[in-house]
Amino acid sequence: MMMMRQSGRTVVGLGSRLFSTSVIKGVHESGQIAKPSLLARQVVGANGGIVDTFVRARPVVEMFRVRQYSSTVTLQGETEKEKNKEEEEKKVQNNVNTTADSEKEKGNIVSYWGVPPSKVANKDGTDWKWTCFRPWETYQAELSIDLNKHHVPITFLDKLAYWTVKSLRWPTDLFFQRRYGCRAMMLETVAAVPGMVGGMLLHCKSLRRFEHSGGWIKALLEEAENERMHLMTFMEVANPRWYERALVFTVQGVFFNAYFLGYMISPKFAHRVVGYLEEEAIHSYTEFLKELDKGNIENVPAPAIAIDYWQLPAGSNLRDVVMVVRADEAHHRDVNHFASDIHYQGRELRESPAPVGYH
């Protein structure tokens, strides 16, 4: 728009404006396309006079309607795409539901994330029935291990560890007395703690220091897993009372925190304590065997889980199970006394290869 003053009169030039608001308003209200029309415009002539001129209006309403039409087509296209996408999602969901129903009928756990259930077979091709351990984790216990080895306490920490364990034996004997089945099951709930705590702390130490553990993380976690399998086995032959189950919460909670603190302060002391605990476990299982031989405890058939885990022959009994469990405890005794000796020599566990797979 141009504005100029001449002889006290203001002249307004519309410039490039080609349509009026009234035209668009009319078209918008009527909804009809306006035809091109002539619009008046005043311009300044060559001699300075005012000249009225007429220009033909461009069909901008038609352009507006074309744009509106193209926008409508675009929206329709997007709507169709959304509908197609929804239909595809419904098809996929129907397939998932069908598969889920099929898996539920088979008794399998169904997940949206598509993680398939693992299928493991025995050497003979039959399905493996255990989920708490796999065929490659089974082994035959070494029954020839020396059960009478004992670490004589010499240093102050050794004596402290030894008498700490001895002081715990008296209330245990008083509580369980001759009920060795329940005694074994309840003590395994505690015996599986040290390996897990030690492995966890070594794991964190390895992360903090950006260094390898020498295999000791795996060795200690194997110990914890092996002790847990002892518990899974004795659950099949003993039925703990309600107050014994309640006792597990208290004893495990106290022992976990005490051992955690002890390992943080002195790993050599913590491993020595476990070594002496395993010596006491060997003694307890030896007494268990004596009661079985005397007939005071029924020598029932070995649980199926024990036969598969320790690769026991068919027809094995409870006495066979106690024998292999006692051998495991002897191996744990050796590993923990060895770990304590490494620390006593001023070395770290990672400096000596861990006895991984030592059962």
Contacts in CASP RR format, 6 or more apart in sequence:
PFRMAT RR
TARGET T0000
AUTHOR 0000-0000-0000
METHOD contacts of the structure
MODEL  1
MMMMRQSGRTVVGLGSRLFSTSVIKGVHESGQIAKPSLLARQVVGANGGI
VDTFVRARPVVEMFRVRQYSSTVTLQGETEKEKNKEEEEKKVQNNVNTTA
DSEKEKGNIVSYWGVPPSKVANKDGTDWKWTCFRPWETYQAELSIDLNKH
HVPITFLDKLAYWTVKSLRWPTDLFFQRRYGCRAMMLETVAAVPGMVGGM
LLHCKSLRRFEHSGGWIKALLEEAENERMHLMTFMEVANPRWYERALVFT
VQGVFFNAYFLGYMISPKFAHRVVGYLEEEAIHSYTEFLKELDKGNIENV
PAPAIAIDYWQLPAGSNLRDVVMVVRADEAHHRDVNHFASDIHYQGRELR
ESPAPVGYH
1 12 0 8 1.000
1 13 0 8 1.000
1 14 0 8 1.000
1 15 0 8 1.000
1 17 0 8 1.000
2 12 0 8 1.000
2 13 0 8 1.000
2 15 0 8 1.000
3 10 0 8 1.000
3 11 0 8 1.000
3 12 0 8 1.000
3 13 0 8 1.000
4 10 0 8 1.000
4 11 0 8 1.000
4 44 0 8 1.000
5 11 0 8 1.000
6 44 0 8 1.000
6 48 0 8 1.000
11 42 0 8 1.000
11 44 0 8 1.000
11 50 0 8 1.000
12 42 0 8 1.000
13 41 0 8 1.000
13 42 0 8 1.000
13 43 0 8 1.000
14 41 0 8 1.000
15 41 0 8 1.000
18 39 0 8 1.000
18 55 0 8 1.000
18 57 0 8 1.000
18 58 0 8 1.000
18 60 0 8 1.000
19 39 0 8 1.000
19 57 0 8 1.000
19 58 0 8 1.000
19 60 0 8 1.000
20 39 0 8 1.000
23 34 0 8 1.000
23 37 0 8 1.000
23 57 0 8 1.000
23 61 0 8 1.000
24 60 0 8 1.000
24 61 0 8 1.000
26 34 0 8 1.000
27 33 0 8 1.000
27 34 0 8 1.000
27 61 0 8 1.000
33 59 0 8 1.000
33 61 0 8 1.000
33 62 0 8 1.000
33 65 0 8 1.000
34 59 0 8 1.000
34 61 0 8 1.000
35 59 0 8 1.000
36 56 0 8 1.000
36 57 0 8 1.000
36 58 0 8 1.000
36 59 0 8 1.000
37 56 0 8 1.000
37 57 0 8 1.000
38 54 0 8 1.000
38 55 0 8 1.000
38 56 0 8 1.000
38 57 0 8 1.000
39 54 0 8 1.000
39 55 0 8 1.000
39 56 0 8 1.000
39 57 0 8 1.000
40 52 0 8 1.000
40 53 0 8 1.000
40 54 0 8 1.000
41 52 0 8 1.000
41 53 0 8 1.000
41 54 0 8 1.000
41 55 0 8 1.000
42 50 0 8 1.000
42 51 0 8 1.000
42 52 0 8 1.000
42 53 0 8 1.000
43 50 0 8 1.000
43 51 0 8 1.000
43 53 0 8 1.000
44 50 0 8 1.000
44 51 0 8 1.000
45 51 0 8 1.000
96 112 0 8 1.000
99 110 0 8 1.000
100 110 0 8 1.000
103 109 0 8 1.000
103 110 0 8 1.000
103 117 0 8 1.000
104 110 0 8 1.000
108 117 0 8 1.000
109 117 0 8 1.000
119 127 0 8 1.000
120 127 0 8 1.000
120 128 0 8 1.000
120 134 0 8 1.000
120 135 0 8 1.000
121 127 0 8 1.000
121 128 0 8 1.000
122 128 0 8 1.000
122 135 0 8 1.000
123 135 0 8 1.000
128 134 0 8 1.000
128 135 0 8 1.000
130 305 0 8 1.000
130 308 0 8 1.000
132 229 0 8 1.000
132 232 0 8 1.000
132 305 0 8 1.000
133 225 0 8 1.000
133 229 0 8 1.000
133 309 0 8 1.000
137 309 0 8 1.000
138 308 0 8 1.000
138 309 0 8 1.000
138 310 0 8 1.000
138 311 0 8 1.000
139 310 0 8 1.000
139 311 0 8 1.000
139 359 0 8 1.000
140 310 0 8 1.000
140 311 0 8 1.000
141 310 0 8 1.000
141 323 0 8 1.000
141 324 0 8 1.000
141 327 0 8 1.000
141 328 0 8 1.000
141 359 0 8 1.000
142 327 0 8 1.000
142 331 0 8 1.000
142 359 0 8 1.000
143 323 0 8 1.000
143 324 0 8 1.000
143 327 0 8 1.000
145 327 0 8 1.000
145 330 0 8 1.000
145 331 0 8 1.000
145 334 0 8 1.000
146 330 0 8 1.000
147 282 0 8 1.000
147 286 0 8 1.000
147 326 0 8 1.000
147 330 0 8 1.000
149 330 0 8 1.000
149 333 0 8 1.000
149 334 0 8 1.000
150 279 0 8 1.000
151 158 0 8 1.000
151 272 0 8 1.000
151 275 0 8 1.000
151 276 0 8 1.000
151 279 0 8 1.000
151 337 0 8 1.000
153 159 0 8 1.000
153 161 0 8 1.000
153 162 0 8 1.000
155 344 0 8 1.000
157 266 0 8 1.000
157 268 0 8 1.000
157 269 0 8 1.000
157 272 0 8 1.000
158 272 0 8 1.000
160 269 0 8 1.000
161 269 0 8 1.000
161 272 0 8 1.000
161 273 0 8 1.000
161 276 0 8 1.000
162 272 0 8 1.000
162 276 0 8 1.000
164 273 0 8 1.000
164 276 0 8 1.000
165 273 0 8 1.000
165 276 0 8 1.000
165 277 0 8 1.000
165 279 0 8 1.000
165 280 0 8 1.000
166 276 0 8 1.000
169 280 0 8 1.000
172 183 0 8 1.000
172 187 0 8 1.000
176 182 0 8 1.000
176 183 0 8 1.000
176 186 0 8 1.000
178 291 0 8 1.000
178 296 0 8 1.000
180 284 0 8 1.000
180 287 0 8 1.000
180 288 0 8 1.000
180 291 0 8 1.000
180 297 0 8 1.000
181 234 0 8 1.000
181 237 0 8 1.000
181 238 0 8 1.000
181 288 0 8 1.000
181 297 0 8 1.000
182 238 0 8 1.000
182 239 0 8 1.000
182 240 0 8 1.000
182 241 0 8 1.000
182 244 0 8 1.000
183 284 0 8 1.000
184 230 0 8 1.000
184 234 0 8 1.000
184 238 0 8 1.000
184 284 0 8 1.000
184 285 0 8 1.000
184 288 0 8 1.000
184 322 0 8 1.000
184 325 0 8 1.000
185 231 0 8 1.000
185 234 0 8 1.000
185 235 0 8 1.000
185 238 0 8 1.000
185 240 0 8 1.000
186 240 0 8 1.000
186 244 0 8 1.000
186 247 0 8 1.000
186 248 0 8 1.000
187 281 0 8 1.000
187 284 0 8 1.000
188 227 0 8 1.000
188 228 0 8 1.000
188 230 0 8 1.000
188 231 0 8 1.000
188 234 0 8 1.000
189 231 0 8 1.000
189 248 0 8 1.000
189 251 0 8 1.000
189 252 0 8 1.000
190 251 0 8 1.000
190 252 0 8 1.000
190 255 0 8 1.000
191 227 0 8 1.000
191 230 0 8 1.000
191 277 0 8 1.000
191 281 0 8 1.000
192 224 0 8 1.000
192 225 0 8 1.000
192 227 0 8 1.000
192 228 0 8 1.000
192 230 0 8 1.000
192 231 0 8 1.000
193 224 0 8 1.000
193 252 0 8 1.000
193 255 0 8 1.000
193 256 0 8 1.000
193 259 0 8 1.000
194 220 0 8 1.000
194 223 0 8 1.000
194 224 0 8 1.000
194 259 0 8 1.000
194 270 0 8 1.000
194 273 0 8 1.000
194 274 0 8 1.000
194 277 0 8 1.000
194 336 0 8 1.000
195 220 0 8 1.000
195 221 0 8 1.000
195 223 0 8 1.000
195 224 0 8 1.000
195 227 0 8 1.000
195 274 0 8 1.000
196 220 0 8 1.000
196 221 0 8 1.000
196 224 0 8 1.000
197 256 0 8 1.000
197 259 0 8 1.000
197 260 0 8 1.000
197 263 0 8 1.000
198 220 0 8 1.000
198 263 0 8 1.000
198 270 0 8 1.000
199 216 0 8 1.000
199 217 0 8 1.000
199 220 0 8 1.000
199 221 0 8 1.000
199 224 0 8 1.000
201 260 0 8 1.000
201 263 0 8 1.000
201 264 0 8 1.000
202 213 0 8 1.000
202 216 0 8 1.000
202 217 0 8 1.000
202 220 0 8 1.000
202 349 0 8 1.000
203 213 0 8 1.000
203 217 0 8 1.000
205 213 0 8 1.000
206 212 0 8 1.000
206 213 0 8 1.000
206 217 0 8 1.000
211 350 0 8 1.000
212 350 0 8 1.000
213 349 0 8 1.000
213 350 0 8 1.000
213 354 0 8 1.000
214 349 0 8 1.000
214 350 0 8 1.000
214 351 0 8 1.000
214 352 0 8 1.000
214 353 0 8 1.000
214 354 0 8 1.000
215 350 0 8 1.000
215 353 0 8 1.000
215 354 0 8 1.000
215 356 0 8 1.000
216 339 0 8 1.000
216 349 0 8 1.000
216 350 0 8 1.000
216 354 0 8 1.000
218 354 0 8 1.000
218 356 0 8 1.000
219 335 0 8 1.000
219 354 0 8 1.000
219 355 0 8 1.000
219 356 0 8 1.000
219 357 0 8 1.000
219 358 0 8 1.000
222 356 0 8 1.000
222 357 0 8 1.000
223 332 0 8 1.000
223 335 0 8 1.000
226 328 0 8 1.000
226 332 0 8 1.000
226 359 0 8 1.000
227 332 0 8 1.000
229 305 0 8 1.000
229 309 0 8 1.000
230 325 0 8 1.000
230 328 0 8 1.000
232 305 0 8 1.000
233 303 0 8 1.000
233 305 0 8 1.000
233 306 0 8 1.000
233 309 0 8 1.000
233 321 0 8 1.000
233 325 0 8 1.000
236 303 0 8 1.000
236 305 0 8 1.000
236 306 0 8 1.000
237 300 0 8 1.000
237 303 0 8 1.000
237 318 0 8 1.000
237 321 0 8 1.000
259 270 0 8 1.000
259 273 0 8 1.000
262 269 0 8 1.000
262 270 0 8 1.000
263 270 0 8 1.000
267 339 0 8 1.000
267 340 0 8 1.000
267 343 0 8 1.000
267 349 0 8 1.000
268 339 0 8 1.000
268 340 0 8 1.000
268 343 0 8 1.000
268 344 0 8 1.000
269 340 0 8 1.000
271 336 0 8 1.000
271 337 0 8 1.000
271 339 0 8 1.000
271 340 0 8 1.000
271 343 0 8 1.000
272 336 0 8 1.000
272 337 0 8 1.000
272 340 0 8 1.000
274 332 0 8 1.000
274 336 0 8 1.000
275 332 0 8 1.000
275 333 0 8 1.000
275 336 0 8 1.000
275 337 0 8 1.000
275 340 0 8 1.000
278 329 0 8 1.000
278 330 0 8 1.000
278 332 0 8 1.000
278 333 0 8 1.000
278 336 0 8 1.000
279 333 0 8 1.000
281 326 0 8 1.000
281 329 0 8 1.000
281 332 0 8 1.000
281 333 0 8 1.000
282 326 0 8 1.000
282 329 0 8 1.000
282 330 0 8 1.000
282 333 0 8 1.000
285 322 0 8 1.000
285 325 0 8 1.000
285 326 0 8 1.000
285 329 0 8 1.000
286 326 0 8 1.000
288 297 0 8 1.000
288 322 0 8 1.000
289 319 0 8 1.000
289 322 0 8 1.000
289 323 0 8 1.000
289 326 0 8 1.000
291 297 0 8 1.000
292 299 0 8 1.000
292 318 0 8 1.000
292 319 0 8 1.000
292 322 0 8 1.000
293 319 0 8 1.000
297 318 0 8 1.000
298 318 0 8 1.000
299 317 0 8 1.000
299 318 0 8 1.000
299 319 0 8 1.000
300 317 0 8 1.000
300 318 0 8 1.000
301 315 0 8 1.000
301 316 0 8 1.000
301 317 0 8 1.000
301 318 0 8 1.000
302 312 0 8 1.000
302 315 0 8 1.000
302 316 0 8 1.000
302 317 0 8 1.000
302 318 0 8 1.000
302 320 0 8 1.000
302 321 0 8 1.000
303 321 0 8 1.000
306 312 0 8 1.000
306 316 0 8 1.000
306 321 0 8 1.000
306 324 0 8 1.000
307 313 0 8 1.000
307 314 0 8 1.000
307 315 0 8 1.000
307 316 0 8 1.000
310 321 0 8 1.000
310 324 0 8 1.000
312 320 0 8 1.000
312 321 0 8 1.000
312 324 0 8 1.000
327 359 0 8 1.000
328 359 0 8 1.000
331 358 0 8 1.000
331 359 0 8 1.000
334 355 0 8 1.000
334 358 0 8 1.000
335 355 0 8 1.000
335 358 0 8 1.000
338 355 0 8 1.000
339 349 0 8 1.000
342 348 0 8 1.000
342 349 0 8 1.000
342 351 0 8 1.000
342 352 0 8 1.000
343 349 0 8 1.000
END
